[in-house]
Amino acid sequence: MARLARLTVPGYPHHVIQRGNNRQDIVRSDADREMLLDLLSENARKHRVAFNAYVLMDNHFHLLLTPDTADGVPAMMQAVGRRYVRYFNDLHHRTGTLWEGRYRSTLIQTERYLLACMVYMDLNPVRAGMVNDPKHHRWSSYHHYSGQSPDRRITPHPMYWSLGNTPFAREAAYTEMVRSGLPVEQIGTITDGTLHGWAMGDEAFVAELQKRTPRRITRGRPGRPASGSAEPD
């Protein structure tokens, strides 16, 4: 069966996952991580994509991106993918592919899923057993949003500003959201939606979005949580 075209619509947040081929590591040092983040940030600006949030793992990464144009995210990811593979292969004396095929992505309803998606991303290192608190994982935007250290790469989504009237109030509110975590069903919905490209939102949101694209954007009934077990993140 032919693969569905990626769903990408200007002005909406997109959750993106890119994995290493056969789950191999895509970074081997902090220098690799800095290079990857710099390329992501640089190409986000170049292609008019707001770089809202990220987490780098050893063998994959997650991004939250809001493009100004329909081709912003694909152009950004293509540029980063090609440039980083050349860098990585040259530095580590290897050849061949680095990525597990094309990146996975989904479009999300801001009010219902944006903050939940950020929490999901920041808890990824905890779920993977790498750390017991996201503050101990250096390579994520959690440090920016929790007030630990500013990150010049990040462009906060307006939804984040709704968490409080002052920086301290927003940081405290977001930190508490991460501490509280997400229901298991929501984790599964976010994972499954992103890996399969299903839009995430309530029925009205998905129905309205479907009018803007001929591409099928849900597995079944709009807004219904994904059934079955999700592929591990």
PENOR-V353770 format. One record per residue. N is the residue number from 1. RES is the residue in one letter. PSI is psi as a letter, one per 40 degrees, with the letter a starting at -180 (NA if undefined). BURIAL is 1 if it has 24 or more other ideal C-beta (glycine too) atoms within 12 Angstrom, else 0. Layout:
n->N res->RES psi->PSI burial->BURIAL
n->N res->RES psi->PSI burial->BURIAL
This chain:
n->1 res->M psi->h burial->0
n->2 res->A psi->i burial->0
n->3 res->R psi->i burial->0
n->4 res->L psi->i burial->0
n->5 res->A psi->i burial->0
n->6 res->R psi->i burial->1
n->7 res->L psi->h burial->1
n->8 res->T psi->h burial->1
n->9 res->V psi->h burial->1
n->10 res->P psi->i burial->0
n->11 res->G psi->e burial->0
n->12 res->Y psi->i burial->1
n->13 res->P psi->i burial->1
n->14 res->H psi->h burial->1
n->15 res->H psi->h burial->1
n->16 res->V psi->h burial->1
n->17 res->I psi->h burial->1
n->18 res->Q psi->h burial->1
n->19 res->R psi->i burial->1
n->20 res->G psi->i burial->1
n->21 res->N psi->h burial->0
n->22 res->N psi->f burial->0
n->23 res->R psi->f burial->0
n->24 res->Q psi->i burial->0
n->25 res->D psi->h burial->0
n->26 res->I psi->e burial->1
n->27 res->V psi->i burial->1
n->28 res->R psi->e burial->0
n->29 res->S psi->i burial->0
n->30 res->D psi->d burial->0
n->31 res->A psi->d burial->0
n->32 res->D psi->d burial->1
n->33 res->R psi->d burial->1
n->34 res->E psi->d burial->0
n->35 res->M psi->d burial->1
n->36 res->L psi->d burial->1
n->37 res->L psi->d burial->1
n->38 res->D psi->d burial->0
n->39 res->L psi->d burial->1
n->40 res->L psi->d burial->1
n->41 res->S psi->d burial->1
n->42 res->E psi->d burial->0
n->43 res->N psi->d burial->1
n->44 res->A psi->d burial->1
n->45 res->R psi->d burial->0
n->46 res->K psi->d burial->0
n->47 res->H psi->e burial->1
n->48 res->R psi->f burial->0
n->49 res->V psi->h burial->1
n->50 res->A psi->h burial->1
n->51 res->F psi->g burial->1
n->52 res->N psi->d burial->1
n->53 res->A psi->i burial->1
n->54 res->Y psi->i burial->1
n->55 res->V psi->h burial->1
n->56 res->L psi->h burial->1
n->57 res->M psi->i burial->1
n->58 res->D psi->d burial->1
n->59 res->N psi->e burial->1
n->60 res->H psi->i burial->1
n->61 res->F psi->i burial->1
n->62 res->H psi->i burial->1
n->63 res->L psi->i burial->1
n->64 res->L psi->h burial->1
n->65 res->L psi->i burial->1
n->66 res->T psi->h burial->1
n->67 res->P psi->i burial->1
n->68 res->D psi->e burial->0
n->69 res->T psi->i burial->0
n->70 res->A psi->d burial->0
n->71 res->D psi->e burial->0
n->72 res->G psi->d burial->1
n->73 res->V psi->d burial->1
n->74 res->P psi->d burial->1
n->75 res->A psi->d burial->0
n->76 res->M psi->d burial->1
n->77 res->M psi->d burial->1
n->78 res->Q psi->d burial->0
n->79 res->A psi->d burial->1
n->80 res->V psi->d burial->1
n->81 res->G psi->d burial->1
n->82 res->R psi->d burial->0
n->83 res->R psi->d burial->0
n->84 res->Y psi->d burial->1
n->85 res->V psi->d burial->1
n->86 res->R psi->d burial->0
n->87 res->Y psi->d burial->1
n->88 res->F psi->d burial->1
n->89 res->N psi->d burial->0
n->90 res->D psi->d burial->0
n->91 res->L psi->d burial->0
n->92 res->H psi->e burial->0
n->93 res->H psi->f burial->0
n->94 res->R psi->i burial->0
n->95 res->T psi->i burial->0
n->96 res->G psi->a burial->0
n->97 res->T psi->i burial->0
n->98 res->L psi->d burial->1
n->99 res->W psi->i burial->1
n->100 res->E psi->g burial->0
n->101 res->G psi->a burial->0
n->102 res->R psi->i burial->0
n->103 res->Y psi->i burial->1
n->104 res->R psi->i burial->1
n->105 res->S psi->i burial->1
n->106 res->T psi->i burial->1
n->107 res->L psi->h burial->1
n->108 res->I psi->i burial->1
n->109 res->Q psi->h burial->1
n->110 res->T psi->d burial->1
n->111 res->E psi->d burial->0
n->112 res->R psi->d burial->1
n->113 res->Y psi->e burial->1
n->114 res->L psi->d burial->1
n->115 res->L psi->d burial->1
n->116 res->A psi->d burial->1
n->117 res->C psi->d burial->1
n->118 res->M psi->d burial->1
n->119 res->V psi->d burial->1
n->120 res->Y psi->d burial->1
n->121 res->M psi->d burial->1
n->122 res->D psi->d burial->1
n->123 res->L psi->e burial->1
n->124 res->N psi->d burial->1
n->125 res->P psi->d burial->1
n->126 res->V psi->d burial->1
n->127 res->R psi->d burial->1
n->128 res->A psi->e burial->0
n->129 res->G psi->e burial->0
n->130 res->M psi->d burial->0
n->131 res->V psi->i burial->0
n->132 res->N psi->e burial->0
n->133 res->D psi->h burial->0
n->134 res->P psi->d burial->1
n->135 res->K psi->e burial->1
n->136 res->H psi->e burial->0
n->137 res->H psi->h burial->1
n->138 res->R psi->d burial->1
n->139 res->W psi->g burial->1
n->140 res->S psi->i burial->1
n->141 res->S psi->e burial->1
n->142 res->Y psi->d burial->1
n->143 res->H psi->d burial->1
n->144 res->H psi->d burial->1
n->145 res->Y psi->d burial->1
n->146 res->S psi->e burial->1
n->147 res->G psi->e burial->0
n->148 res->Q psi->d burial->0
n->149 res->S psi->h burial->0
n->150 res->P psi->i burial->0
n->151 res->D psi->h burial->1
n->152 res->R psi->e burial->0
n->153 res->R psi->d burial->1
n->154 res->I psi->h burial->1
n->155 res->T psi->h burial->1
n->156 res->P psi->h burial->1
n->157 res->H psi->i burial->1
n->158 res->P psi->d burial->0
n->159 res->M psi->d burial->1
n->160 res->Y psi->d burial->1
n->161 res->W psi->d burial->0
n->162 res->S psi->e burial->0
n->163 res->L psi->e burial->1
n->164 res->G psi->i burial->0
n->165 res->N psi->e burial->0
n->166 res->T psi->i burial->0
n->167 res->P psi->d burial->0
n->168 res->F psi->d burial->0
n->169 res->A psi->d burial->0
n->170 res->R psi->d burial->1
n->171 res->E psi->d burial->1
n->172 res->A psi->d burial->0
n->173 res->A psi->d burial->1
n->174 res->Y psi->d burial->1
n->175 res->T psi->d burial->1
n->176 res->E psi->d burial->0
n->177 res->M psi->d burial->1
n->178 res->V psi->d burial->1
n->179 res->R psi->d burial->0
n->180 res->S psi->d burial->0
n->181 res->G psi->a burial->0
n->182 res->L psi->i burial->1
n->183 res->P psi->i burial->0
n->184 res->V psi->d burial->0
n->185 res->E psi->d burial->0
n->186 res->Q psi->d burial->1
n->187 res->I psi->d burial->1
n->188 res->G psi->d burial->1
n->189 res->T psi->d burial->1
n->190 res->I psi->d burial->1
n->191 res->T psi->d burial->1
n->192 res->D psi->d burial->1
n->193 res->G psi->d burial->1
n->194 res->T psi->d burial->1
n->195 res->L psi->d burial->1
n->196 res->H psi->e burial->1
n->197 res->G psi->f burial->1
n->198 res->W psi->h burial->1
n->199 res->A psi->i burial->1
n->200 res->M psi->h burial->1
n->201 res->G psi->i burial->1
n->202 res->D psi->i burial->0
n->203 res->E psi->d burial->0
n->204 res->A psi->d burial->0
n->205 res->F psi->d burial->1
n->206 res->V psi->d burial->1
n->207 res->A psi->d burial->0
n->208 res->E psi->d burial->0
n->209 res->L psi->d burial->1
n->210 res->Q psi->d burial->1
n->211 res->K psi->e burial->0
n->212 res->R psi->e burial->0
n->213 res->T psi->i burial->0
n->214 res->P psi->e burial->0
n->215 res->R psi->h burial->0
n->216 res->R psi->h burial->0
n->217 res->I psi->e burial->1
n->218 res->T psi->i burial->1
n->219 res->R psi->d burial->1
n->220 res->G psi->b burial->0
n->221 res->R psi->h burial->0
n->222 res->P psi->h burial->1
n->223 res->G psi->e burial->1
n->224 res->R psi->h burial->0
n->225 res->P psi->i burial->1
n->226 res->A psi->i burial->1
n->227 res->S psi->i burial->0
n->228 res->G psi->i burial->0
n->229 res->S psi->i burial->0
n->230 res->A psi->i burial->1
n->231 res->E psi->h burial->0
n->232 res->P psi->i burial->0
n->233 res->D psi->NA burial->1
